[in-house]
Amino acid sequence: MDIRDVARRARVSTATVSRTVNQVATVDAQLAKRVWKAIAELGYYPNRQARALVSGRSRVFGLIVSEITNPFFPEIVQTFETLAVEQNYEILLTSTIHDPNRMELAVRRMIEGRVDGVAILTFGMEDELLEHLRFRNLPLVFVDVGPKAPRVSNIRVDYAHGIRQAVQHLAAMRHERIGFVTGPLRLRSAVARRDAFEESMREIGLHVNPEFIVEGDHMLEGGKRALQKLSEPREQPTALMCSNDMTAIGVMRQAFDLGIAVPQELSVIGFDDTRLADFMIPPLTTIQMSQTELATLAFNALLKEVKREAPAPNGTEYVLKTHLILRNSTTFPSNNSQAKPRFSSKRASQTAPDGKP
């Protein structure tokens, strides 16, 4: 079966069938209706490669993530794919596993696949690869690292908003010795989170102890190693903020091994609000960076660029807010008698420990 069979059934020319399938706006509505009816009756599936030759578009978007096994990314992939299906697009998915060589292969795969655009949601990539992609005149979406250039969309994450809420939450519970486990500091996003933590501490007059800041790797084992290191000095933090939920879960696992009760002896806060956070024991207080919103911003940015006739000279920027989600992994320090009831899961912007919005 081919396009000629559809044309005969719909009583139109093959050119009309081709334009209808490729969603050319000038096709008469009644003719298009007959074509789609014939396609349904015959069970015809248009050839994607042939459609791409006619329209100049593959109707495929590339999606590059860091690691599909990290609980942060499956919801991003699912949301991105759902939106793609709704818009009659397909996705070409690959993960880098934080390997620059694999990133290069992923980029090459996208270019060879003649995708219409690429969303690179890896929170860090080699600058050379960024330049390589940019000069392909391909619509691109980055998180935090996008240059101001035509056809480039940058999603800027407002890390400071959620981190400031978390620091103020701990300060309201009378914590003064607060530590932070960073991500790999070669990533701009990890540096941005650490800097936001330090700035938030200084804003309310809390001392930033360099010994309480430990570099992690955004993985479970990194969280375990970080707490082991922080447990060695004589003075130890009473609260620990982490650059992502995986690190926080690793911290909680190591706390169990060391006999440190969470939150009674150590309050823990994560970052991302992955689904696992709510199922930890105790449920993990964390800073929400909505995966659904991130994927939606990325997909819509690509779609907008594909449809845009004249690209914006300096690209486009979108902002993704972060918010503190209060659960049960934080409380007053054990040497403070002002014990309070646990918080149910809610945004800190709605209810804070002192009852103020």
N, C-alpha and C positions, 0 to 999 in steps of 0.2 A: 504494500500500500504506500502511495506517495501523495504529493500535493495535487497531482492531476485527478486522482480519485475524489479528493475532497472538492475540487473545483467542479467536477461533473455532478456530484451529489447536490452541491449548493447552487448550481447553474450560474457560476461566475467564472471569471478568468483566473488562471493560476496566479497572475500578478495581484489580483484582489485578495486571494487566499494568503499570499506571502505578506502583503501589507497588513492584513488583519492579524495574522499570527505575530507579527512584529510590532503590533499596537501602534501603527501609523495613524495619527489623528485625523487625517483627511479622508479616511475610508467612510463611505456612507453607512450610517447606523443600521439601516435595514439589511444591507448587504453583509455587514459584519455579523449581524444576528444569524443570518442564514449560514454563514461560514462556520460559526461556532456550533450551530446545531448539527451541521454535517460532520464536523470533527467529533462531536459526542456520539453520534449514531454509528460512525465508522470505527470509533476507538482509535483514532489517529493520534500519534505522538510526534510533534514537530522535531526535526533534527536540530539539536542545539548548535552544532557547528555551522550548519547552513544558515540558521537564523543570525548567528554572529556575523557571518560574511555579509548578509544583507543589511543589517542594522548598524554594523560597526561596533556592537556591544556584545559581550559574552553573557551578560546577566549573571555574572558570578562575582562575588566579593570575597577577597581573601581575609582571613582572620588568623593572626599570629598571637599566641599566648605563651606565657613562660613555661608552665607545666600543668598538664591536664589533671594530674593526680592531686594537685593542691586544691582543697575544698573551695577556694575563692573562685576558681575559674569555671567549673561546670555550669553554674547558673548564668555566667556571662555567655558561654557558648550556646546554652539552651535558648536564652532570650534573643541572641543575635540570629540564631537559626529560625526561630519562630517568626521574627520580623521579616526575614528573608523570604520565607515561604509565603507570607501574606502579600509580599510585593512581587511575587513570581521571580525571585532570585534564588540562586544556589550559593553555598559557601564552600570555600576551599580552606580547610583548617589544618594548622600545623602548630607544634609546640617547639620551643627552643631549648628547654631544660637548662637555661642560663649558659648555653654554650655558643660563643661567637661564631664558630664554624657552622654549627647547625642553623644559626640565625641567617648566615649568608646563603646556605642551601635553601632555606625557607623563602627568602627574598627571591632567589633565582626561580624557584618553583612557581611563585606567584606571577612573575614576569612572563615565564614560558607559558603559563596557563592563560595569558591574556586577560587577566581579571580586570573588572571595571574600576576597582579601588581596593585598598588594603587598610584594615584596622589593625594597628600594632599595639596590643594591650599588654605589653611586657614589663612596663615600669622600668625601662632601662635598655639601651641598645648601643652598639658601637656607632660613633659619630660618622665614620666613613660609610657605613651601610645606610645611614640616614641620608647622607648626601647622594649616594648611589640611587636610592629610590626616588629622591626628590627630583632629580633631573630626568626621570622617565616621564614627566608630565602626567603622572598618575595621581588621582585623588587619594590622599593619605590621611589617616587619623592616628595621632599619638596621644599618650598620656604624659603630660608635663614637659616633654622634651621637644615638642614640635617647633620648628623654626617659623618665623614670619615670612611665608612665601606663598605664591599662588597654589591653589588646590591642596593646601595643607590645613587640616583642622587640628587644633590642640585642645585637649580636655584638661583644664587646669584643676587639680584637686585642691580644695581648701582644707589642707591638713590642720591648719591652726585652729579652726573653729571647734572641731571635735576634741582636739588635744587640750585646748584651753579649758573646755568643759570638764575634761577628765582630771586635770590638775586641780581645778577649783573644787571639784567633788572630793578629792582626797584631802585637800586643805580644810574643807568644811568638816571633815571627820577627824581633824587634828593630826593628820600625818605631816611630819616635817622631813623625815628621812625617806625621800622618794627616789627610786632608781629607774633607769630606762635601758631596755635591751633594744639596740638598733637593728636595722637590717644591714646587709653588706654596704659599706660606706662608699663603694664604687658606684652605687646607684644614686642618682639625684633624688629620687623619691625617699630613700632612706635618710639621706642628709637633711632633706626638708622636714621630715618627721622629727628627727633629733633636734634640729634648730627650733622647731615650733615648741617642743617640750621645754628646752632651756629658756626660751623667751617667755613662755607662760609661767615658769617658775619664778623668774625675775620680776615679772609684772606684779606678783602678789608678795614679793619680798622673801621668797624661800631660797635657801642656799642650794646651788647646783654643785653637788659633790662629784668631781671627776671619777672617783673610785666607784661610784654607783652607776656609771654609764659604761655598758659593756657591748661590744660589737657582736651581733649574732649573724645568722645566715638565712633568716626567714623560714627555717625548718624546725621540726620537732627536736632533733638532736642539738641544734644550736641553742634552743631554749633550755634544755637540760644542762648543757655546758655552762651557760651564762649563770644559772642559779648556783651551780656548784662553785663557780668562781666567786660569786657574791657572798657565799656562805663562809668563805675562808677568813676575811678580815675580822678584827675584833668588833668594829661597828658595822652593823648591817642595816639595810633598808627595811622599813616596816611596810612599804608599798612598792610595787614594781609595775611599771607600764611597759608594754611590749609593742614592737613595730608592726606585728601582725598576729592574728589569732593562733597560727601554727606555733609561733614562738611562745605565746602565752600558755598554750596547752602543754608544750614541752616543759615549761617552768612548773606548771601544776603537777606534772608527772614526777619531776625531780623532787619537788616539795614533798610528795607522798613518800618517796624513797628515803628522804632525809628526816622524815617525821615532823615536818613543818606543816602545821594546820593552816589551810586556806579557807576562810579569810582571817581566822582568829589571830594567827601569828604573822601572816603575810597577805596583804591585799594584792590582787592581781587584776590588771586591765589589759585587754587585747586591742586589736585594731583590725577591722574588716567587717565584723559581724557575719561570719560564715554560719551556715546552718548548724555546724557542730557546736558552736559557742553556747547555744541554748540547751544543749543536751549534756554538757559537762556537769560534773558533780564537784563543787557547786556550779550552777550555771554561771557562765563567764560574763562579767561586765566588760563591754567592749565599745570601741568607736566604730560606728557604722559608716562604711563607704559602700553605698548601695550598688551591688553588682548588676541588678536589673536596670537601674538608671544609667550606669556607665555603659552597658551594652546598647541601650536605647539611644543615648547620645551619639555613640560611635556609629551605629547603623544609619541613623537619620542624617548625620553629618556627611557620610559617604553618598547617600541617596541625593542629598541636596547638591553636592558638588557635581555629581553625574548629570543632573538636570540643568545645572547652571550654565548658561551660554558663555558668560564672561566671568572668569574667576576673580575673586577679590585679590587685589595686589599683595596684601599682607596676610592672606589666609584668614581663618576664622577661629575665634576662641570661644570655648564653652566652659562653664564653671560647675564643678560637682562639689556640693557641700558635704561635710561630715558631721555626725551627731553622736553624742554619748548615749549608749543604751545601758541602763542600770539593771543589773541582775544581782547575784548573790556572792560574787567573789571579792567584794570589798566591804569593810566595816571599820569601826574605830580601832586604833592600835590597842593591843592587849593591856598596855599600862594605863589606858584611859578608861575611867569608870563609866563614861557616858555612853553606855551601850544603847543602840537604837535597833528598832525592828528592821528586818531585811526589806529591800526594795523589790517590787515586782518589775518585770521588764517593761520599760517605757523610755521614751526619749527624755534626756536630761533637760532639753529645752522646754519641756512641759512641766517637769517637777524636779526640783533640786533638793538636797538633803535638808536645807533650812526652810523648805516649804515655799520658797520664792520661785517664780518662773525663770 
